[in-house]
Amino acid sequence: MPSLDMKGPYPLTPAKVDEVVRDRSCGNFAIGYLKQDGKFVVRYVGRADSDLNAVLKQQPTDVSTKFKWSYAPNEKTAFDKHCKTWHDFGASAQLECEEHPEPPKGTNWKCPCCDFFG
């Protein structure tokens, strides 16, 4: 079973994002919901190349939407984790993010899981 290795889940509200994601750094996130048994179901994975707090607050939400998150030490690590979680959690077949994650602008990084180049 794949692991997100992220903190949470938390309600996806601006107040909760401000409370738990304090540093304005790069990082990764997963958005989903909780099943009745408490299991977090991943619907979307993403990343922020500079300000995870701001990117999370731009995501669509409703009252049942939850998020998990983690900081990354740099953009390359965030990109690699974004690709890995996208593949691990079903890629376009199961996630609402249908397109393969793109590397940051100005880079030519390759996906660590497949031969995808942005």
Biopython code that builds the backbone (N, CA, C, O; Angstrom):
import numpy as np
from Bio.PDB.StructureBuilder import StructureBuilder

atoms = [
    (1, "MET", "N", (0.850, -1.186, 0.000)),
    (1, "MET", "CA", (0.000, 0.000, 0.000)),
    (1, "MET", "C", (0.894, 1.248, 0.000)),
    (1, "MET", "O", (1.807, 1.357, 0.819)),
    (2, "PRO", "N", (0.637, 2.168, -0.898)),
    (2, "PRO", "CA", (1.472, 3.371, -0.966)),
    (2, "PRO", "C", (1.257, 4.280, 0.240)),
    (2, "PRO", "O", (0.197, 4.276, 0.866)),
    (3, "SER", "N", (2.284, 5.051, 0.544)),
    (3, "SER", "CA", (2.219, 5.989, 1.662)),
    (3, "SER", "C", (2.465, 7.406, 1.164)),
    (3, "SER", "O", (3.309, 7.632, 0.297)),
    (4, "LEU", "N", (1.728, 8.348, 1.712)),
    (4, "LEU", "CA", (1.939, 9.752, 1.366)),
    (4, "LEU", "C", (3.105, 10.353, 2.138)),
    (4, "LEU", "O", (3.773, 11.261, 1.643)),
    (5, "ASP", "N", (3.354, 9.858, 3.341)),
    (5, "ASP", "CA", (4.372, 10.417, 4.229)),
    (5, "ASP", "C", (4.148, 11.924, 4.397)),
    (5, "ASP", "O", (5.041, 12.738, 4.162)),
    (6, "MET", "N", (2.930, 12.259, 4.810)),
    (6, "MET", "CA", (2.520, 13.654, 4.988)),
    (6, "MET", "C", (1.762, 13.809, 6.301)),
    (6, "MET", "O", (1.248, 12.836, 6.853)),
    (7, "LYS", "N", (1.699, 15.032, 6.789)),
    (7, "LYS", "CA", (0.945, 15.356, 7.998)),
    (7, "LYS", "C", (-0.528, 15.528, 7.636)),
    (7, "LYS", "O", (-0.864, 15.927, 6.521)),
    (8, "GLY", "N", (-1.394, 15.223, 8.591)),
    (8, "GLY", "CA", (-2.816, 15.394, 8.373)),
    (8, "GLY", "C", (-3.532, 14.073, 8.499)),
    (8, "GLY", "O", (-2.939, 13.086, 8.936)),
    (9, "PRO", "N", (-4.786, 14.034, 8.130)),
    (9, "PRO", "CA", (-5.548, 15.016, 7.364)),
    (9, "PRO", "C", (-6.145, 16.124, 8.237)),
    (9, "PRO", "O", (-6.401, 15.958, 9.429)),
    (10, "TYR", "N", (-6.347, 17.250, 7.578)),
    (10, "TYR", "CA", (-6.942, 18.431, 8.180)),
    (10, "TYR", "C", (-8.057, 18.942, 7.264)),
    (10, "TYR", "O", (-8.039, 18.675, 6.063)),
    (11, "PRO", "N", (-9.019, 19.667, 7.818)),
    (11, "PRO", "CA", (-10.023, 20.315, 6.966)),
    (11, "PRO", "C", (-9.331, 21.349, 6.070)),
    (11, "PRO", "O", (-8.471, 22.098, 6.534)),
    (12, "LEU", "N", (-9.699, 21.389, 4.813)),
    (12, "LEU", "CA", (-9.077, 22.340, 3.884)),
    (12, "LEU", "C", (-9.790, 23.689, 3.981)),
    (12, "LEU", "O", (-10.667, 24.016, 3.183)),
    (13, "THR", "N", (-9.379, 24.454, 4.988)),
    (13, "THR", "CA", (-9.896, 25.808, 5.185)),
    (13, "THR", "C", (-8.710, 26.753, 5.302)),
    (13, "THR", "O", (-7.640, 26.335, 5.745)),
    (14, "PRO", "N", (-8.868, 28.019, 4.914)),
    (14, "PRO", "CA", (-7.748, 28.961, 5.044)),
    (14, "PRO", "C", (-7.209, 29.039, 6.481)),
    (14, "PRO", "O", (-5.998, 29.125, 6.681)),
    (15, "ALA", "N", (-8.086, 29.009, 7.460)),
    (15, "ALA", "CA", (-7.643, 29.095, 8.861)),
    (15, "ALA", "C", (-6.781, 27.896, 9.249)),
    (15, "ALA", "O", (-5.752, 28.058, 9.906)),
    (16, "LYS", "N", (-7.194, 26.696, 8.848)),
    (16, "LYS", "CA", (-6.427, 25.494, 9.193)),
    (16, "LYS", "C", (-5.098, 25.476, 8.428)),
    (16, "LYS", "O", (-4.074, 25.077, 8.982)),
    (17, "VAL", "N", (-5.106, 25.904, 7.166)),
    (17, "VAL", "CA", (-3.854, 25.975, 6.406)),
    (17, "VAL", "C", (-2.888, 26.929, 7.114)),
    (17, "VAL", "O", (-1.717, 26.595, 7.297)),
    (18, "ASP", "N", (-3.361, 28.099, 7.510)),
    (18, "ASP", "CA", (-2.501, 29.054, 8.221)),
    (18, "ASP", "C", (-1.990, 28.487, 9.544)),
    (18, "ASP", "O", (-0.860, 28.760, 9.947)),
    (19, "GLU", "N", (-2.817, 27.707, 10.206)),
    (19, "GLU", "CA", (-2.424, 27.135, 11.498)),
    (19, "GLU", "C", (-1.316, 26.091, 11.362)),
    (19, "GLU", "O", (-0.382, 26.073, 12.164)),
    (20, "VAL", "N", (-1.414, 25.219, 10.351)),
    (20, "VAL", "CA", (-0.478, 24.081, 10.279)),
    (20, "VAL", "C", (0.646, 24.252, 9.264)),
    (20, "VAL", "O", (1.703, 23.641, 9.425)),
    (21, "VAL", "N", (0.455, 25.057, 8.230)),
    (21, "VAL", "CA", (1.489, 25.262, 7.200)),
    (21, "VAL", "C", (2.016, 26.681, 7.367)),
    (21, "VAL", "O", (1.546, 27.605, 6.702)),
    (22, "ARG", "N", (2.974, 26.850, 8.239)),
    (22, "ARG", "CA", (3.429, 28.191, 8.618)),
    (22, "ARG", "C", (4.557, 28.725, 7.759)),
    (22, "ARG", "O", (4.596, 29.923, 7.477)),
    (23, "ASP", "N", (5.475, 27.869, 7.337)),
    (23, "ASP", "CA", (6.598, 28.330, 6.507)),
    (23, "ASP", "C", (6.132, 28.517, 5.067)),
    (23, "ASP", "O", (5.327, 27.739, 4.555)),
    (24, "ARG", "N", (6.631, 29.522, 4.448)),
    (24, "ARG", "CA", (6.294, 29.788, 3.033)),
    (24, "ARG", "C", (7.331, 29.102, 2.146)),
    (24, "ARG", "O", (8.083, 29.756, 1.423)),
    (25, "SER", "N", (7.354, 27.768, 2.217)),
    (25, "SER", "CA", (8.331, 27.015, 1.448)),
    (25, "SER", "C", (7.666, 26.057, 0.481)),
    (25, "SER", "O", (6.442, 25.925, 0.445)),
    (26, "CYS", "N", (8.503, 25.390, -0.302)),
    (26, "CYS", "CA", (7.967, 24.419, -1.254)),
    (26, "CYS", "C", (7.532, 23.163, -0.503)),
    (26, "CYS", "O", (7.976, 22.891, 0.612)),
    (27, "GLY", "N", (6.653, 22.412, -1.151)),
    (27, "GLY", "CA", (6.167, 21.194, -0.528)),
    (27, "GLY", "C", (5.135, 20.487, -1.378)),
    (27, "GLY", "O", (4.873, 20.862, -2.520)),
    (28, "ASN", "N", (4.564, 19.464, -0.797)),
    (28, "ASN", "CA", (3.610, 18.612, -1.503)),
    (28, "ASN", "C", (2.319, 18.508, -0.708)),
    (28, "ASN", "O", (2.296, 18.740, 0.500)),
    (29, "PHE", "N", (1.245, 18.155, -1.407)),
    (29, "PHE", "CA", (-0.038, 17.990, -0.733)),
    (29, "PHE", "C", (-0.885, 16.952, -1.439)),
    (29, "PHE", "O", (-0.692, 16.638, -2.614)),
    (30, "ALA", "N", (-1.828, 16.434, -0.678)),
    (30, "ALA", "CA", (-2.851, 15.533, -1.210)),
    (30, "ALA", "C", (-4.191, 16.045, -0.708)),
    (30, "ALA", "O", (-4.316, 16.465, 0.443)),
    (31, "ILE", "N", (-5.175, 16.007, -1.568)),
    (31, "ILE", "CA", (-6.529, 16.442, -1.221)),
    (31, "ILE", "C", (-7.461, 15.250, -1.403)),
    (31, "ILE", "O", (-7.360, 14.498, -2.372)),
    (32, "GLY", "N", (-8.361, 15.102, -0.453)),
    (32, "GLY", "CA", (-9.300, 13.994, -0.518)),
    (32, "GLY", "C", (-10.379, 14.119, 0.529)),
    (32, "GLY", "O", (-10.793, 15.220, 0.892)),
    (33, "TYR", "N", (-10.828, 12.981, 1.007)),
    (33, "TYR", "CA", (-11.883, 12.948, 2.013)),
    (33, "TYR", "C", (-11.660, 11.738, 2.914)),
    (33, "TYR", "O", (-10.872, 10.847, 2.595)),
    (34, "LEU", "N", (-12.363, 11.719, 4.040)),
    (34, "LEU", "CA", (-12.284, 10.594, 4.958)),
    (34, "LEU", "C", (-13.478, 9.678, 4.764)),
    (34, "LEU", "O", (-14.620, 10.133, 4.705)),
    (35, "LYS", "N", (-13.206, 8.383, 4.666)),
    (35, "LYS", "CA", (-14.282, 7.400, 4.656)),
    (35, "LYS", "C", (-14.808, 7.254, 6.077)),
    (35, "LYS", "O", (-14.192, 7.754, 7.018)),
    (36, "GLN", "N", (-15.917, 6.588, 6.241)),
    (36, "GLN", "CA", (-16.509, 6.413, 7.579)),
    (36, "GLN", "C", (-15.579, 5.688, 8.529)),
    (36, "GLN", "O", (-15.645, 5.898, 9.741)),
    (37, "ASP", "N", (-14.705, 4.830, 7.994)),
    (37, "ASP", "CA", (-13.759, 4.111, 8.855)),
    (37, "ASP", "C", (-12.522, 4.948, 9.194)),
    (37, "ASP", "O", (-11.610, 4.464, 9.864)),
    (38, "GLY", "N", (-12.491, 6.212, 8.726)),
    (38, "GLY", "CA", (-11.382, 7.103, 9.029)),
    (38, "GLY", "C", (-10.246, 7.068, 8.024)),
    (38, "GLY", "O", (-9.275, 7.811, 8.163)),
    (39, "LYS", "N", (-10.352, 6.220, 7.016)),
    (39, "LYS", "CA", (-9.298, 6.122, 6.006)),
    (39, "LYS", "C", (-9.353, 7.344, 5.078)),
    (39, "LYS", "O", (-10.424, 7.744, 4.622)),
    (40, "PHE", "N", (-8.182, 7.927, 4.809)),
    (40, "PHE", "CA", (-8.072, 9.070, 3.907)),
    (40, "PHE", "C", (-8.031, 8.570, 2.463)),
    (40, "PHE", "O", (-7.194, 7.739, 2.110)),
    (41, "VAL", "N", (-8.930, 9.075, 1.644)),
    (41, "VAL", "CA", (-8.996, 8.702, 0.231)),
    (41, "VAL", "C", (-8.419, 9.864, -0.584)),
    (41, "VAL", "O", (-8.934, 10.981, -0.530)),
    (42, "VAL", "N", (-7.369, 9.601, -1.321)),
    (42, "VAL", "CA", (-6.690, 10.620, -2.119)),
    (42, "VAL", "C", (-7.438, 10.824, -3.426)),
    (42, "VAL", "O", (-7.702, 9.865, -4.151)),
    (43, "ARG", "N", (-7.781, 12.081, -3.730)),
    (43, "ARG", "CA", (-8.433, 12.425, -4.995)),
    (43, "ARG", "C", (-7.535, 13.282, -5.884)),
    (43, "ARG", "O", (-7.696, 13.303, -7.104)),
    (44, "TYR", "N", (-6.581, 13.994, -5.259)),
    (44, "TYR", "CA", (-5.741, 14.934, -6.019)),
    (44, "TYR", "C", (-4.402, 15.056, -5.297)),
    (44, "TYR", "O", (-4.359, 15.126, -4.068)),
    (45, "VAL", "N", (-3.316, 15.083, -6.055)),
    (45, "VAL", "CA", (-1.991, 15.344, -5.485)),
    (45, "VAL", "C", (-1.377, 16.529, -6.213)),
    (45, "VAL", "O", (-1.583, 16.717, -7.412)),
    (46, "GLY", "N", (-0.620, 17.323, -5.470)),
    (46, "GLY", "CA", (-0.008, 18.501, -6.068)),
    (46, "GLY", "C", (1.229, 18.935, -5.311)),
    (46, "GLY", "O", (1.666, 18.276, -4.368)),
    (47, "ARG", "N", (1.787, 20.063, -5.744)),
    (47, "ARG", "CA", (2.975, 20.590, -5.089)),
    (47, "ARG", "C", (2.998, 22.101, -5.238)),
    (47, "ARG", "O", (2.296, 22.687, -6.062)),
    (48, "ALA", "N", (3.829, 22.699, -4.412)),
    (48, "ALA", "CA", (4.107, 24.129, -4.505)),
    (48, "ALA", "C", (5.615, 24.268, -4.628)),
    (48, "ALA", "O", (6.365, 23.694, -3.839)),
    (49, "ASP", "N", (6.055, 25.031, -5.619)),
    (49, "ASP", "CA", (7.492, 25.211, -5.816)),
    (49, "ASP", "C", (8.056, 26.338, -4.958)),
    (49, "ASP", "O", (9.272, 26.506, -4.876)),
    (50, "SER", "N", (7.168, 27.119, -4.311)),
    (50, "SER", "CA", (7.692, 28.180, -3.450)),
    (50, "SER", "C", (6.855, 28.429, -2.203)),
    (50, "SER", "O", (7.436, 28.643, -1.139)),
    (51, "ASP", "N", (5.536, 28.415, -2.266)),
    (51, "ASP", "CA", (4.705, 28.780, -1.115)),
    (51, "ASP", "C", (3.541, 27.811, -0.973)),
    (51, "ASP", "O", (2.461, 28.034, -1.520)),
    (52, "LEU", "N", (3.775, 26.736, -0.234)),
    (52, "LEU", "CA", (2.757, 25.696, -0.060)),
    (52, "LEU", "C", (1.482, 26.260, 0.552)),
    (52, "LEU", "O", (0.386, 25.871, 0.149)),
    (53, "ASN", "N", (1.603, 27.165, 1.513)),
    (53, "ASN", "CA", (0.448, 27.766, 2.165)),
    (53, "ASN", "C", (-0.466, 28.431, 1.131)),
    (53, "ASN", "O", (-1.674, 28.195, 1.122)),
    (54, "ALA", "N", (0.108, 29.251, 0.274)),
    (54, "ALA", "CA", (-0.690, 29.975, -0.731)),
    (54, "ALA", "C", (-1.330, 29.024, -1.735)),
    (54, "ALA", "O", (-2.490, 29.208, -2.102)),
    (55, "VAL", "N", (-0.600, 28.021, -2.180)),
    (55, "VAL", "CA", (-1.143, 27.074, -3.160)),
    (55, "VAL", "C", (-2.300, 26.280, -2.559)),
    (55, "VAL", "O", (-3.306, 26.051, -3.231)),
    (56, "LEU", "N", (-2.170, 25.865, -1.316)),
    (56, "LEU", "CA", (-3.269, 25.127, -0.673)),
    (56, "LEU", "C", (-4.534, 25.971, -0.594)),
    (56, "LEU", "O", (-5.634, 25.460, -0.805)),
    (57, "LYS", "N", (-4.390, 27.253, -0.293)),
    (57, "LYS", "CA", (-5.565, 28.113, -0.166)),
    (57, "LYS", "C", (-6.241, 28.388, -1.509)),
    (57, "LYS", "O", (-7.358, 28.905, -1.534)),
    (58, "GLN", "N", (-5.599, 28.059, -2.610)),
    (58, "GLN", "CA", (-6.186, 28.245, -3.940)),
    (58, "GLN", "C", (-6.959, 27.015, -4.412)),
    (58, "GLN", "O", (-7.584, 27.057, -5.472)),
    (59, "GLN", "N", (-6.929, 25.932, -3.655)),
    (59, "GLN", "CA", (-7.561, 24.681, -4.082)),
    (59, "GLN", "C", (-9.064, 24.725, -3.832)),
    (59, "GLN", "O", (-9.515, 25.279, -2.829)),
    (60, "PRO", "N", (-9.840, 24.141, -4.747)),
    (60, "PRO", "CA", (-11.292, 24.073, -4.535)),
    (60, "PRO", "C", (-11.604, 23.189, -3.327)),
    (60, "PRO", "O", (-10.897, 22.218, -3.057)),
    (61, "THR", "N", (-12.660, 23.535, -2.612)),
    (61, "THR", "CA", (-12.980, 22.799, -1.399)),
    (61, "THR", "C", (-14.483, 22.807, -1.122)),
    (61, "THR", "O", (-15.229, 23.631, -1.650)),
    (62, "ASP", "N", (-14.897, 21.877, -0.289)),
    (62, "ASP", "CA", (-16.234, 21.899, 0.295)),
    (62, "ASP", "C", (-16.090, 21.417, 1.741)),
    (62, "ASP", "O", (-14.971, 21.182, 2.195)),
    (63, "VAL", "N", (-17.167, 21.271, 2.451)),
    (63, "VAL", "CA", (-17.081, 20.975, 3.888)),
    (63, "VAL", "C", (-16.423, 19.634, 4.202)),
    (63, "VAL", "O", (-15.890, 19.459, 5.297)),
    (64, "SER", "N", (-16.448, 18.686, 3.270)),
    (64, "SER", "CA", (-15.852, 17.369, 3.543)),
    (64, "SER", "C", (-14.407, 17.251, 3.060)),
    (64, "SER", "O", (-13.768, 16.226, 3.296)),
    (65, "THR", "N", (-13.884, 18.270, 2.393)),
    (65, "THR", "CA", (-12.549, 18.198, 1.819)),
    (65, "THR", "C", (-11.481, 18.257, 2.903)),
    (65, "THR", "O", (-11.520, 19.113, 3.787)),
    (66, "LYS", "N", (-10.533, 17.340, 2.820)),
    (66, "LYS", "CA", (-9.405, 17.272, 3.748)),
    (66, "LYS", "C", (-8.107, 17.366, 2.945)),
    (66, "LYS", "O", (-8.080, 17.128, 1.737)),
    (67, "PHE", "N", (-7.026, 17.721, 3.660)),
    (67, "PHE", "CA", (-5.728, 17.741, 2.995)),
    (67, "PHE", "C", (-4.653, 17.177, 3.897)),
    (67, "PHE", "O", (-4.763, 17.205, 5.123)),
    (68, "LYS", "N", (-3.619, 16.667, 3.270)),
    (68, "LYS", "CA", (-2.387, 16.253, 3.923)),
    (68, "LYS", "C", (-1.274, 17.040, 3.253)),
    (68, "LYS", "O", (-1.421, 17.489, 2.116)),
    (69, "TRP", "N", (-0.173, 17.206, 3.948)),
    (69, "TRP", "CA", (0.898, 18.033, 3.395)),
    (69, "TRP", "C", (2.256, 17.654, 3.972)),
    (69, "TRP", "O", (2.349, 16.997, 5.008)),
    (70, "SER", "N", (3.312, 18.085, 3.272)),
    (70, "SER", "CA", (4.692, 17.958, 3.758)),
    (70, "SER", "C", (5.540, 19.022, 3.082)),
    (70, "SER", "O", (5.316, 19.374, 1.924)),
    (71, "TYR", "N", (6.514, 19.527, 3.821)),
    (71, "TYR", "CA", (7.485, 20.450, 3.236)),
    (71, "TYR", "C", (8.495, 19.646, 2.434)),
    (71, "TYR", "O", (8.681, 18.452, 2.671)),
    (72, "ALA", "N", (9.143, 20.304, 1.484)),
    (72, "ALA", "CA", (10.236, 19.711, 0.724)),
    (72, "ALA", "C", (11.442, 20.638, 0.857)),
    (72, "ALA", "O", (11.275, 21.856, 0.906)),
    (73, "PRO", "N", (12.647, 20.086, 0.917)),
    (73, "PRO", "CA", (13.828, 20.934, 1.079)),
    (73, "PRO", "C", (14.155, 21.769, -0.157)),
    (73, "PRO", "O", (14.858, 22.775, -0.062)),
    (74, "ASN", "N", (13.637, 21.347, -1.329)),
    (74, "ASN", "CA", (13.906, 22.082, -2.572)),
    (74, "ASN", "C", (12.906, 21.663, -3.641)),
    (74, "ASN", "O", (12.148, 20.710, -3.458)),
    (75, "GLU", "N", (12.911, 22.389, -4.764)),
    (75, "GLU", "CA", (11.955, 22.126, -5.851)),
    (75, "GLU", "C", (12.121, 20.733, -6.444)),
    (75, "GLU", "O", (11.129, 20.092, -6.790)),
    (76, "LYS", "N", (13.349, 20.255, -6.567)),
    (76, "LYS", "CA", (13.594, 18.938, -7.163)),
    (76, "LYS", "C", (12.965, 17.842, -6.314)),
    (76, "LYS", "O", (12.329, 16.928, -6.839)),
    (77, "THR", "N", (13.142, 17.935, -5.015)),
    (77, "THR", "CA", (12.544, 16.947, -4.111)),
    (77, "THR", "C", (11.024, 17.011, -4.183)),
    (77, "THR", "O", (10.358, 15.976, -4.191)),
    (78, "ALA", "N", (10.472, 18.221, -4.234)),
    (78, "ALA", "CA", (9.015, 18.378, -4.348)),
    (78, "ALA", "C", (8.511, 17.782, -5.656)),
    (78, "ALA", "O", (7.489, 17.096, -5.667)),
    (79, "PHE", "N", (9.211, 18.033, -6.752)),
    (79, "PHE", "CA", (8.812, 17.473, -8.051)),
    (79, "PHE", "C", (8.856, 15.952, -8.016)),
    (79, "PHE", "O", (7.911, 15.297, -8.455)),
    (80, "ASP", "N", (9.942, 15.381, -7.500)),
    (80, "ASP", "CA", (10.066, 13.921, -7.447)),
    (80, "ASP", "C", (8.944, 13.296, -6.621)),
    (80, "ASP", "O", (8.375, 12.278, -7.016)),
    (81, "LYS", "N", (8.625, 13.904, -5.473)),
    (81, "LYS", "CA", (7.553, 13.360, -4.627)),
    (81, "LYS", "C", (6.196, 13.521, -5.308)),
    (81, "LYS", "O", (5.347, 12.636, -5.209)),
    (82, "HIS", "N", (5.987, 14.635, -5.996)),
    (82, "HIS", "CA", (4.737, 14.847, -6.724)),
    (82, "HIS", "C", (4.544, 13.722, -7.745)),
    (82, "HIS", "O", (3.469, 13.128, -7.826)),
    (83, "CYS", "N", (5.578, 13.438, -8.511)),
    (83, "CYS", "CA", (5.497, 12.358, -9.502)),
    (83, "CYS", "C", (5.222, 11.017, -8.829)),
    (83, "CYS", "O", (4.344, 10.270, -9.259)),
    (84, "LYS", "N", (5.969, 10.718, -7.780)),
    (84, "LYS", "CA", (5.812, 9.432, -7.098)),
    (84, "LYS", "C", (4.400, 9.267, -6.547)),
    (84, "LYS", "O", (3.794, 8.211, -6.728)),
    (85, "THR", "N", (3.863, 10.287, -5.879)),
    (85, "THR", "CA", (2.512, 10.145, -5.332)),
    (85, "THR", "C", (1.474, 10.052, -6.443)),
    (85, "THR", "O", (0.481, 9.338, -6.304)),
    (86, "TRP", "N", (1.694, 10.771, -7.550)),
    (86, "TRP", "CA", (0.757, 10.695, -8.672)),
    (86, "TRP", "C", (0.703, 9.257, -9.197)),
    (86, "TRP", "O", (-0.378, 8.713, -9.419)),
    (87, "HIS", "N", (1.864, 8.654, -9.392)),
    (87, "HIS", "CA", (1.913, 7.266, -9.866)),
    (87, "HIS", "C", (1.371, 6.299, -8.812)),
    (87, "HIS", "O", (0.568, 5.422, -9.132)),
    (88, "ASP", "N", (1.808, 6.453, -7.546)),
    (88, "ASP", "CA", (1.427, 5.527, -6.482)),
    (88, "ASP", "C", (-0.081, 5.479, -6.221)),
    (88, "ASP", "O", (-0.620, 4.437, -5.847)),
    (89, "PHE", "N", (-0.749, 6.603, -6.418)),
    (89, "PHE", "CA", (-2.173, 6.667, -6.093)),
    (89, "PHE", "C", (-3.073, 6.605, -7.321)),
    (89, "PHE", "O", (-4.196, 7.108, -7.294)),
    (90, "GLY", "N", (-2.592, 5.999, -8.384)),
    (90, "GLY", "CA", (-3.456, 5.663, -9.502)),
    (90, "GLY", "C", (-3.358, 6.537, -10.727)),
    (90, "GLY", "O", (-4.045, 6.285, -11.717)),
    (91, "ALA", "N", (-2.511, 7.573, -10.690)),
    (91, "ALA", "CA", (-2.322, 8.444, -11.852)),
    (91, "ALA", "C", (-3.674, 8.902, -12.402)),
    (91, "ALA", "O", (-4.621, 9.107, -11.643)),
    (92, "SER", "N", (-3.755, 9.058, -13.708)),
    (92, "SER", "CA", (-4.977, 9.589, -14.313)),
    (92, "SER", "C", (-6.160, 8.626, -14.219)),
    (92, "SER", "O", (-7.304, 9.048, -14.387)),
    (93, "ALA", "N", (-5.912, 7.354, -13.955)),
    (93, "ALA", "CA", (-7.001, 6.381, -13.852)),
    (93, "ALA", "C", (-7.825, 6.559, -12.576)),
    (93, "ALA", "O", (-9.010, 6.225, -12.557)),
    (94, "GLN", "N", (-7.207, 7.082, -11.507)),
    (94, "GLN", "CA", (-7.921, 7.181, -10.239)),
    (94, "GLN", "C", (-7.935, 8.573, -9.634)),
    (94, "GLN", "O", (-8.754, 8.849, -8.758)),
    (95, "LEU", "N", (-7.066, 9.444, -10.069)),
    (95, "LEU", "CA", (-6.992, 10.785, -9.488)),
    (95, "LEU", "C", (-7.698, 11.805, -10.366)),
    (95, "LEU", "O", (-7.869, 11.597, -11.567)),
    (96, "GLU", "N", (-8.102, 12.899, -9.759)),
    (96, "GLU", "CA", (-8.731, 13.984, -10.503)),
    (96, "GLU", "C", (-7.708, 14.822, -11.263)),
    (96, "GLU", "O", (-8.080, 15.599, -12.142)),
    (97, "CYS", "N", (-6.430, 14.674, -10.936)),
    (97, "CYS", "CA", (-5.378, 15.355, -11.687)),
    (97, "CYS", "C", (-4.931, 14.397, -12.794)),
    (97, "CYS", "O", (-4.131, 13.491, -12.562)),
    (98, "GLU", "N", (-5.455, 14.609, -13.981)),
    (98, "GLU", "CA", (-5.273, 13.658, -15.069)),
    (98, "GLU", "C", (-3.934, 13.786, -15.775)),
    (98, "GLU", "O", (-3.446, 12.808, -16.341)),
    (99, "GLU", "N", (-3.336, 14.958, -15.756)),
    (99, "GLU", "CA", (-2.068, 15.171, -16.449)),
    (99, "GLU", "C", (-0.888, 14.810, -15.556)),
    (99, "GLU", "O", (-0.906, 15.059, -14.350)),
    (100, "HIS", "N", (0.139, 14.217, -16.166)),
    (100, "HIS", "CA", (1.364, 13.905, -15.425)),
    (100, "HIS", "C", (1.945, 15.199, -14.862)),
    (100, "HIS", "O", (1.916, 16.221, -15.548)),
    (101, "PRO", "N", (2.471, 15.190, -13.636)),
    (101, "PRO", "CA", (3.076, 16.408, -13.085)),
    (101, "PRO", "C", (4.179, 16.963, -13.990)),
    (101, "PRO", "O", (5.022, 16.225, -14.499)),
    (102, "GLU", "N", (4.147, 18.269, -14.170)),
    (102, "GLU", "CA", (5.155, 18.960, -14.969)),
    (102, "GLU", "C", (6.297, 19.417, -14.065)),
    (102, "GLU", "O", (6.056, 19.813, -12.925)),
    (103, "PRO", "N", (7.537, 19.367, -14.554)),
    (103, "PRO", "CA", (8.636, 19.925, -13.758)),
    (103, "PRO", "C", (8.524, 21.453, -13.727)),
    (103, "PRO", "O", (7.856, 22.043, -14.575)),
    (104, "PRO", "N", (9.175, 22.090, -12.754)),
    (104, "PRO", "CA", (9.129, 23.549, -12.705)),
    (104, "PRO", "C", (9.667, 24.171, -13.994)),
    (104, "PRO", "O", (10.530, 23.599, -14.659)),
    (105, "LYS", "N", (9.145, 25.342, -14.333)),
    (105, "LYS", "CA", (9.619, 26.050, -15.533)),
    (105, "LYS", "C", (11.127, 26.272, -15.439)),
    (105, "LYS", "O", (11.666, 26.571, -14.373)),
    (106, "GLY", "N", (11.785, 26.118, -16.579)),
    (106, "GLY", "CA", (13.228, 26.335, -16.645)),
    (106, "GLY", "C", (14.060, 25.128, -16.257)),
    (106, "GLY", "O", (15.289, 25.200, -16.224)),
    (107, "THR", "N", (13.387, 24.004, -15.959)),
    (107, "THR", "CA", (14.135, 22.782, -15.628)),
    (107, "THR", "C", (13.845, 21.723, -16.688)),
    (107, "THR", "O", (12.867, 21.822, -17.430)),
    (108, "ASN", "N", (14.691, 20.730, -16.747)),
    (108, "ASN", "CA", (14.468, 19.625, -17.682)),
    (108, "ASN", "C", (14.459, 18.300, -16.919)),
    (108, "ASN", "O", (14.951, 17.286, -17.414)),
    (109, "TRP", "N", (13.895, 18.322, -15.708)),
    (109, "TRP", "CA", (13.892, 17.148, -14.865)),
    (109, "TRP", "C", (12.960, 16.066, -15.411)),
    (109, "TRP", "O", (11.889, 16.344, -15.950)),
    (110, "LYS", "N", (13.403, 14.853, -15.253)),
    (110, "LYS", "CA", (12.644, 13.692, -15.699)),
    (110, "LYS", "C", (11.928, 13.071, -14.501)),
    (110, "LYS", "O", (12.441, 13.092, -13.382)),
    (111, "CYS", "N", (10.765, 12.530, -14.740)),
    (111, "CYS", "CA", (10.024, 11.818, -13.699)),
    (111, "CYS", "C", (10.871, 10.670, -13.173)),
    (111, "CYS", "O", (11.451, 9.929, -13.966)),
    (112, "PRO", "N", (10.959, 10.500, -11.849)),
    (112, "PRO", "CA", (11.725, 9.389, -11.302)),
    (112, "PRO", "C", (11.032, 8.023, -11.444)),
    (112, "PRO", "O", (11.630, 6.991, -11.138)),
    (113, "CYS", "N", (9.780, 8.016, -11.906)),
    (113, "CYS", "CA", (9.011, 6.778, -12.000)),
    (113, "CYS", "C", (8.778, 6.295, -13.430)),
    (113, "CYS", "O", (8.449, 5.129, -13.646)),
    (114, "CYS", "N", (8.947, 7.179, -14.395)),
    (114, "CYS", "CA", (8.718, 6.800, -15.793)),
    (114, "CYS", "C", (9.623, 7.683, -16.678)),
    (114, "CYS", "O", (10.478, 8.402, -16.162)),
    (115, "ASP", "N", (9.444, 7.630, -17.950)),
    (115, "ASP", "CA", (10.305, 8.383, -18.860)),
    (115, "ASP", "C", (9.758, 9.761, -19.212)),
    (115, "ASP", "O", (10.225, 10.377, -20.170)),
    (116, "PHE", "N", (8.793, 10.251, -18.471)),
    (116, "PHE", "CA", (8.166, 11.531, -18.779)),
    (116, "PHE", "C", (9.144, 12.692, -18.602)),
    (116, "PHE", "O", (9.795, 12.826, -17.566)),
    (117, "PHE", "N", (9.229, 13.527, -19.639)),
    (117, "PHE", "CA", (9.925, 14.818, -19.570)),
    (117, "PHE", "C", (8.887, 15.885, -19.808)),
    (117, "PHE", "O", (8.038, 15.742, -20.688)),
    (118, "GLY", "N", (8.941, 16.954, -19.038)),
    (118, "GLY", "CA", (7.965, 18.034, -19.197)),
    (118, "GLY", "C", (8.195, 18.866, -20.427)),
    (118, "GLY", "O", (7.446, 19.809, -20.683)),
]
sb = StructureBuilder()
sb.init_structure("model")
sb.init_model(0)
sb.init_chain("A")
sb.init_seg("    ")
for serial, (resi, resn, name, xyz) in enumerate(atoms, 1):
    if name == "N":
        sb.init_residue(resn, " ", resi, " ")
    sb.init_atom(name, np.array(xyz, "f"), 0.0, 1.0, " ", f" {name:<3s}", serial, name[0])
structure = sb.get_structure()
